[in-house]
Amino acid sequence: MSETETPAPAEGPRRCGLVAIVGAPNAGKSTLVNALTGTKVSIVSPKPQTTRFRIRAVVMQGLAQIILVDTPGIFAPRRRLDRAMVAAAWGGAQDADLAVLIVDARAGLTDEVRQITEKLKQGGRRAMLLLNKADLVDPPRLLPLAQQLNEILPFAETFMVSALKGRGLDKVLAVLANNLPEGPWLFPEDDLSDLPQRMLAAEIVREQVLRQTHEEVPHHATVETESWTERKDGSARIDVTIYVTRATQKAILIGDGGSKIKNIGQTARRELEALLERRIHLFVNVKERAGWDEERGRIRALGLDDAG
Ligand SMILES: Nc1nc2c(ncn2[C@@H]2O[C@H](COP(=O)(O)OP(=O)(O)OP(=O)(O)O)[C@@H](O)[C@H]2O)c(=O)[nH]1
């Protein structure tokens, strides 16, 4: 048992940090995040994502606040635009305090996994290896795979888990918690209960922005849930803002006579109602925020900036 494996202490300094979940498609990232949090916060979109990183979930473990982030669009960049986003995505991995590489143990060391591992190595960020789908593989096959990967990049820790069956995940949480830097929590504890829902609302709207507009808009849009109000009749009012960088993008999003934004709002509302199984009143605003930059995006994404 390594030193890092002890359970997160209930006393001592608070810890907080970003953990980037990196892995080839189908490795089980969504399943892992859902299993770690017990909440479904994920997005399915046919177009590549744009944000430098996206918060997937915030997990409290003892005195540590673990912020799980995605680095979307990392793989197989074909077009120029995609390549630019890949660079941004790797920037995301580098901004994180830790990166967790999730590997489908049954698929093993594929070329893609090798490439990702090499990339992580170049990034120089502290990385941990998580061999997933251990339930599908004979245990003796896991060790050689772990060794091969650790030869490419010496990982700070190697886990063997089944995200689907929930095996080995307590240890993952404990180790992540103990390896985050000391510091104040970025999310107030009280806000955490409805954070997944707020994130879900923003993600669902963003998914519609991606689906219903063409390239120029999605890559400049971010979506935030401004407020969530419970109503006496059991429904909820959600106010969401789509931020764009240019007036032209705002015009595209709004559409002729407001038709586009109306459609985005309606589709997102229906989807949210289905997911949350309750009535939703969704109000979608579009705001132009010139000079939007990634650093500011990062700060806003963390909820540290309430300006604007
Ligand atoms: N048997 C088994 N299947 C798993 C495990 N984890 C994930 N899966 C399955 O693997 C498939 C892919 O899982 P996802 O969580 O969607 O993978 P992902 O990495 O998020 O995929 P992308 O979003 O495409 O990158 C799903 O069918 C999961 O049910 C596991 O531990 N064991």
The ligand as a Tripos MOL2 file, in Angstrom:
@<TRIPOS>MOLECULE
LIG
   32    34     1     0     0
SMALL
NO_CHARGES

@<TRIPOS>ATOM
      1 N1        -17.4480   -4.1680  -18.8550 N.pl3     1 LIG1
      2 C1        -17.2080   -2.8770  -18.6480 C.ar      1 LIG1
      3 N2        -17.6670   -1.9690  -19.5210 N.ar      1 LIG1
      4 C2        -17.4010   -0.6560  -19.2760 C.ar      1 LIG1
      5 C3        -16.6700   -0.2360  -18.1310 C.ar      1 LIG1
      6 N3        -16.5740    1.1080  -18.1840 N.ar      1 LIG1
      7 C4        -17.2290    1.5070  -19.2910 C.ar      1 LIG1
      8 N4        -17.7350    0.4510  -19.9490 N.ar      1 LIG1
      9 C5        -18.5050    0.4560  -21.2110 C.3       1 LIG1
     10 O1        -17.7060    0.9700  -22.2420 O.3       1 LIG1
     11 C6        -18.4830    1.7530  -23.1550 C.3       1 LIG1
     12 C7        -17.8980    3.1460  -23.2670 C.3       1 LIG1
     13 O2        -18.0360    3.8180  -22.0210 O.3       1 LIG1
     14 P1        -18.1490    5.3950  -21.9350 P.3       1 LIG1
     15 O3        -18.1470    5.7420  -20.5110 O.co2     1 LIG1
     16 O4        -19.2380    5.8830  -22.7900 O.co2     1 LIG1
     17 O5        -16.7700    5.7720  -22.6130 O.3       1 LIG1
     18 P2        -16.1530    7.2240  -22.9130 P.3       1 LIG1
     19 O6        -14.6980    7.1040  -22.7350 O.co2     1 LIG1
     20 O7        -16.8530    8.2530  -22.1260 O.co2     1 LIG1
     21 O8        -16.4960    7.3270  -24.4170 O.3       1 LIG1
     22 P3        -16.4160    8.6390  -25.3330 P.3       1 LIG1
     23 O9        -17.4020    9.6080  -24.7580 O.co2     1 LIG1
     24 O10       -16.8230    8.1000  -26.6740 O.co2     1 LIG1
     25 O11       -15.0210    9.1300  -25.2750 O.co2     1 LIG1
     26 C8        -19.8880    1.7370  -22.5840 C.3       1 LIG1
     27 O12       -20.6090    0.7350  -23.2590 O.3       1 LIG1
     28 C9        -19.6950    1.3810  -21.1210 C.3       1 LIG1
     29 O13       -20.7970    0.7140  -20.5670 O.3       1 LIG1
     30 C10       -16.1900   -1.2380  -17.2220 C.ar      1 LIG1
     31 O14       -15.5480   -0.9950  -16.2230 O.2       1 LIG1
     32 N5        -16.4900   -2.5260  -17.5470 N.ar      1 LIG1
@<TRIPOS>BOND
     1     1     2 1
     2     2     3 ar
     3     2    32 ar
     4     3     4 ar
     5     4     5 ar
     6     4     8 ar
     7     5     6 ar
     8     5    30 ar
     9     6     7 ar
    10     7     8 ar
    11     8     9 1
    12     9    10 1
    13     9    28 1
    14    10    11 1
    15    11    12 1
    16    11    26 1
    17    12    13 1
    18    13    14 1
    19    14    15 2
    20    14    16 1
    21    14    17 1
    22    17    18 1
    23    18    19 2
    24    18    20 1
    25    18    21 1
    26    21    22 1
    27    22    23 2
    28    22    24 1
    29    22    25 1
    30    26    27 1
    31    26    28 1
    32    28    29 1
    33    30    31 2
    34    30    32 ar
@<TRIPOS>SUBSTRUCTURE
     1 LIG1         1 GROUP 0 **** ****
